[in-house]
Amino acid sequence: MDRRTFTLGALGIAAGLASPLASLAATPAYPGPNVILVRFGGGVRRAETIDDAATWAPYLRHVLAPRGTFVPDLRIDRLEGVNTSHAEGTLNLLTGRYLAYRELPATSDRLEPTEPTLFEYLRRSFDIPSHQVLLINGEDRPQEEFFTFGAGDHFGVAYRSEMLSLHRYKLYRTAMQLAEANLPEDQLRFVQEERATLLASDPRGATPDPSPEVQAFWARWRQSFGDSGFKNPRGDRLLTELSVRAMAELKPRFLMVNYQDPDYVHWGNPSHYTRAIAIIDEGLQRLVGAADADPFYRDNTIFVITPDCGRDTNPLAEVPFQHHFNSRSAHETWAVIFGPGIGQGTVDKPVDQSAIAPTIAAAMGFSATKAEGRAIEEAFL
């Protein structure tokens, strides 16, 4: 059996899932553990992240990696058509497949998954409300607002995750401002135009309104940070703030955090890249600290930390640390996995990126039946 047709059924994990039309209420309660998947994103090289001496993420490398299973040689397959980029790498992680996406109609840079995501597998297998399956997205990655469920006649929007991002907050804020009608007429017209632009960014028109729990979350966010956008954190610090607040207020069972700021190296300054790695490392300290301090998460949460893609090592490139040329180092990533049921040690062989989704599925007790990869057996006790 080749890698591209392998499923977790070969590991003896139950593969049967309910009909796509089955009621969520008919599924069993989820027993745990919680999982927090951190995309160490924007593309990072091993040299600046997991190299013992050169890392800009010392908490990741020297504290978290020894706490669980360290996979220093995770690789993105060199299949024809596979790109080493952020949206594609993120969907590889969420589906356990390569090329499992398509371009949204009437767009040039926005993908949607064509196979089930981890969110859908999880919610179809267990009775978990949408506000407890969350994707935290960055303000400069609008093209990743559409990863909450896959296209087609499988699973779908009923089993989606919910999204926390500035885009989603702005949708909430503009709806409230128009309902309140407290602004002068010219400002209300501006808000109407802003909202129309926000809604037009989803050509599917298929994104439901947020759940009451998420609407209440945004109401509290608005009380803290207001409408201006000047008070809340920005960049990846925003994602950390959203994540920590979500953990405290919404108690997600599965949380994915899409860090992104290392990609600012496209502006040409290497310090944008290395400083962004350090900011993500600081964010990891807050996330892990919040989990360790909260009885809901403490001793019942698995962290999976891995990049979306690597970056080039070409010293002659006009702008350093690119990732669009499909070079060897752009295909080279890593993973750190720790939590209950996860062993301590280093996996001393290459592991494919498509293994991340089935590993999470195995940890959470469901089967990612469409995934091409196989779970990282060495990670489990």
C-alpha positions in Angstrom: 0.0 0.0 0.0 1.5 3.4 -1.0 1.6 6.4 1.3 -1.0 8.3 -0.7 -3.7 5.7 -0.1 -2.8 4.9 3.5 -5.5 5.7 6.2 -5.6 5.3 9.9 -7.6 2.2 9.4 -4.3 0.4 9.1 -3.5 1.5 12.7 -6.7 -0.2 13.9 -8.4 3.1 14.8 -12.2 3.1 14.2 -13.0 4.5 10.8 -16.7 4.5 10.9 -18.3 7.9 10.8 -22.0 8.9 10.8 -23.9 9.8 7.7 -23.3 13.5 6.6 -27.0 14.0 7.3 -26.8 12.6 10.9 -27.7 15.0 13.7 -24.9 16.4 15.7 -27.0 15.6 18.8 -26.8 11.9 17.9 -23.0 11.8 18.4 -21.3 11.1 21.7 -19.9 13.7 24.0 -16.2 14.4 23.5 -14.1 12.9 26.4 -10.8 14.8 25.6 -8.0 15.6 25.4 -8.1 19.2 24.2 -5.7 19.9 21.3 -4.1 23.2 20.4 -2.5 23.3 17.0 -0.1 26.1 16.5 0.9 27.0 13.0 4.4 28.5 13.5 3.5 30.4 10.4 4.6 32.8 7.8 7.2 30.1 6.8 10.3 29.5 9.0 13.6 27.7 8.4 15.0 25.1 10.8 18.1 27.2 11.3 16.3 30.1 13.1 13.8 28.0 15.0 15.1 24.6 16.1 18.9 24.9 15.8 20.2 24.7 19.4 22.6 27.6 19.1 21.0 29.8 16.5 17.3 29.7 17.5 15.3 32.8 17.9 12.7 30.7 19.7 14.5 29.5 22.9 11.3 28.6 24.7 10.2 26.4 21.9 13.5 24.7 21.4 14.8 24.4 25.0 11.6 24.1 27.0 8.8 22.7 24.9 10.7 20.3 22.6 12.1 18.3 25.5 8.7 18.2 27.1 7.4 15.8 24.4 8.1 14.4 21.0 10.4 16.4 18.8 10.3 15.8 15.0 13.3 17.7 13.6 12.8 16.4 10.0 9.3 17.0 8.9 9.1 17.3 5.1 6.7 18.7 2.5 6.4 16.2 -0.3 7.8 17.2 -3.7 4.7 16.1 -5.6 4.0 17.9 -8.9 1.9 20.9 -8.2 2.7 21.2 -4.5 3.7 24.7 -3.5 5.7 25.7 -0.4 3.4 28.5 0.7 1.1 29.4 3.6 -2.4 28.6 2.5 -1.3 25.4 0.9 0.8 24.3 3.9 -2.1 25.1 6.3 -4.5 23.0 4.3 -2.0 20.2 4.2 -2.0 20.3 8.0 -5.8 20.5 8.3 -6.7 17.8 5.8 -3.7 15.4 5.9 -3.5 15.6 2.1 -1.7 17.5 -0.6 -3.5 19.5 -3.3 -6.8 19.1 -1.4 -8.0 22.6 -2.3 -9.3 24.7 -5.1 -9.4 28.4 -5.9 -12.6 30.1 -4.8 -14.7 31.3 -7.8 -14.1 34.9 -8.8 -10.9 35.2 -6.8 -7.2 34.8 -7.7 -5.6 34.2 -4.3 -8.2 32.4 -2.1 -8.3 28.7 -1.6 -10.9 26.5 0.1 -10.4 22.8 1.1 -11.9 20.2 -1.1 -11.6 17.4 1.5 -12.7 17.3 5.1 -10.8 19.4 7.6 -9.9 18.3 11.1 -12.7 20.6 12.3 -15.3 18.6 10.4 -13.9 15.2 11.3 -14.0 16.1 15.0 -17.5 17.7 15.0 -19.0 14.9 13.0 -17.5 12.3 15.4 -18.4 14.0 18.7 -21.1 16.4 20.0 -19.0 19.6 20.2 -20.6 23.0 19.6 -19.0 25.2 16.9 -17.7 27.7 19.5 -15.5 25.0 21.0 -13.8 24.3 17.7 -11.9 27.5 16.8 -9.5 28.8 14.1 -7.6 32.0 15.1 -6.6 33.9 12.0 -4.4 36.9 11.3 -5.5 40.3 10.0 -3.2 40.2 6.9 -4.3 36.7 5.8 -7.9 37.2 4.5 -7.4 34.3 2.1 -7.4 32.0 5.1 -10.8 33.0 6.4 -12.3 30.1 4.4 -10.6 27.1 5.9 -13.4 26.4 8.5 -15.0 23.7 6.3 -14.5 21.9 3.0 -16.3 22.3 -0.3 -18.4 19.6 -1.9 -21.1 17.2 -0.6 -19.1 15.8 2.3 -19.4 17.0 5.9 -19.5 20.8 5.2 -20.8 23.9 6.9 -22.8 22.1 9.6 -19.5 20.7 11.0 -17.5 23.9 10.6 -15.2 25.6 13.1 -15.8 29.2 14.1 -13.3 31.8 13.2 -11.8 34.5 15.5 -10.0 37.2 13.6 -10.1 41.0 13.0 -12.1 40.3 9.9 -14.8 38.5 11.9 -14.7 41.2 14.6 -15.2 43.9 12.0 -18.3 42.0 10.7 -19.6 42.0 14.3 -18.8 45.6 14.9 -20.3 47.0 11.7 -23.5 45.0 12.4 -23.7 46.5 15.8 -23.0 50.0 14.7 -25.7 49.8 12.0 -28.2 48.3 14.5 -27.4 51.0 17.1 -27.6 53.8 14.6 -25.8 56.2 17.0 -23.3 57.6 14.4 -23.8 60.6 12.2 -25.3 59.9 8.8 -22.0 60.2 6.9 -20.3 57.8 9.3 -23.1 55.3 9.0 -22.8 55.4 5.3 -19.1 54.6 5.7 -19.9 51.7 8.0 -22.4 50.4 5.5 -19.7 50.5 2.8 -17.2 48.8 5.1 -19.6 46.0 5.9 -20.5 45.5 2.2 -16.8 45.1 1.4 -16.3 42.7 4.3 -19.3 40.5 3.1 -18.1 40.6 -0.5 -14.8 38.9 0.5 -16.6 35.6 0.9 -17.9 34.9 -2.6 -19.5 31.7 -1.4 -22.0 33.6 0.8 -22.0 30.5 2.9 -20.5 31.7 6.2 -23.2 31.5 8.9 -23.5 34.2 11.6 -21.4 33.5 14.6 -22.9 31.5 17.5 -24.4 33.4 20.4 -21.3 32.4 22.4 -19.0 34.0 19.9 -21.1 37.1 19.6 -20.9 37.5 23.3 -17.1 37.0 23.0 -17.0 39.9 20.5 -19.2 42.0 22.7 -16.6 41.7 25.6 -13.8 42.3 23.1 -15.5 45.5 22.0 -15.9 46.6 25.6 -12.2 46.1 26.1 -10.8 47.5 22.9 -13.5 49.7 21.3 -14.3 50.4 17.7 -11.2 52.3 16.5 -8.8 49.4 16.1 -6.1 51.4 17.8 -6.3 49.8 21.2 -6.1 46.1 20.5 -2.8 44.3 19.8 -1.8 43.8 16.2 0.1 41.2 14.2 0.8 37.9 16.0 0.3 39.5 19.4 -3.3 39.9 18.4 -3.6 36.2 17.7 -2.1 35.4 21.1 -4.6 37.7 22.8 -7.5 36.2 20.9 -6.4 32.7 21.8 -5.8 33.3 25.5 -9.2 35.0 25.8 -10.9 32.3 23.9 -9.4 29.7 26.1 -10.7 31.5 29.2 -14.1 32.4 27.8 -15.1 29.8 25.2 -13.1 26.7 26.4 -12.4 25.3 22.9 -11.7 21.6 22.7 -9.7 22.1 19.4 -8.0 25.4 18.8 -5.8 26.3 15.8 -3.7 29.4 15.9 -2.4 30.6 12.6 0.7 32.7 13.4 2.0 34.6 10.3 4.3 37.5 11.0 7.6 35.9 9.8 6.2 36.4 6.3 6.9 40.2 6.7 10.4 39.3 5.6 9.0 39.8 2.1 9.6 43.5 2.8 13.3 42.7 2.6 14.5 43.2 6.1 15.8 40.0 7.8 15.1 41.4 11.3 11.4 41.4 10.4 11.7 37.6 10.1 13.8 36.9 13.2 11.9 39.3 15.4 8.6 37.7 14.3 9.9 34.3 15.4 10.7 35.7 18.8 7.2 37.2 19.1 5.7 33.8 18.3 7.9 32.2 20.9 6.6 34.8 23.5 3.1 33.9 22.3 3.8 30.2 23.0 4.8 31.0 26.5 1.4 32.7 27.1 -0.6 29.9 25.5 1.2 27.1 27.4 1.1 29.2 30.6 -2.6 29.7 30.2 -3.2 26.0 29.6 -1.1 25.0 32.6 -2.9 27.4 34.9 -6.5 26.5 33.8 -8.0 23.2 35.3 -10.0 22.8 32.0 -6.7 22.5 30.1 -4.1 21.5 32.6 -3.0 17.8 32.2 -5.7 17.4 29.5 -4.3 19.3 26.5 -2.0 18.3 23.7 0.0 21.0 21.9 1.1 20.4 18.3 3.4 23.1 17.0 4.6 23.1 13.4 5.2 25.5 10.5 3.2 25.8 7.3 6.4 25.7 5.2 10.1 26.4 5.3 12.1 29.1 3.6 14.9 29.3 1.0 18.6 29.4 1.9 19.9 31.1 -1.2 22.4 33.8 0.0 22.3 35.6 -3.4 18.6 36.3 -3.4 17.8 40.0 -3.5 15.2 39.5 -0.7 16.3 36.9 1.8 14.3 34.0 3.2 11.8 33.5 0.4 9.7 30.4 0.0 8.1 30.4 -3.4 10.9 28.7 -5.3 10.3 25.2 -4.0 13.9 24.8 -2.9 14.9 22.0 -0.6 14.9 24.1 2.6 11.4 25.5 1.8 10.2 21.8 2.0 12.0 21.2 5.3 10.0 21.9 8.5 9.7 20.3 12.0 7.1 19.6 14.7 6.9 19.6 18.5 4.1 17.6 20.2 3.6 17.3 23.9 0.8 16.6 26.4 -1.0 13.7 28.0 -0.4 10.4 26.2 2.6 11.8 24.3 6.1 10.4 24.9 9.3 12.3 25.3 12.1 11.9 22.7 13.2 12.7 19.2 11.9 11.0 16.1 15.1 10.2 14.2 13.6 9.6 10.7 11.9 11.8 8.1 8.2 12.3 8.7 5.8 13.7 6.0 3.8 16.8 6.7 0.6 14.8 5.9 1.2 12.9 9.1 0.1 15.9 11.3 -3.7 15.6 10.7 -3.9 11.8 11.3 -1.7 12.2 14.4 -4.1 14.8 15.8 -7.1 12.5 14.8 -5.5 9.6 16.6 -4.9 11.7 19.7 -8.6 12.9 19.7 -10.1 9.5 19.0 -11.5 9.9 15.5 -10.3 8.9 12.0 -9.2 11.3 9.3 -10.4 8.9 6.6 -9.4 11.0 3.6 -5.9 11.8 4.9 -3.0 10.4 2.9 -0.4 10.3 5.7 -0.1 8.1 8.7 0.0 9.0 12.4 3.4 9.5 14.0 3.3 6.3 16.1 6.5 7.2 17.9 4.7 10.2 19.5 2.3 8.0 21.5 3.0 6.3 24.8 
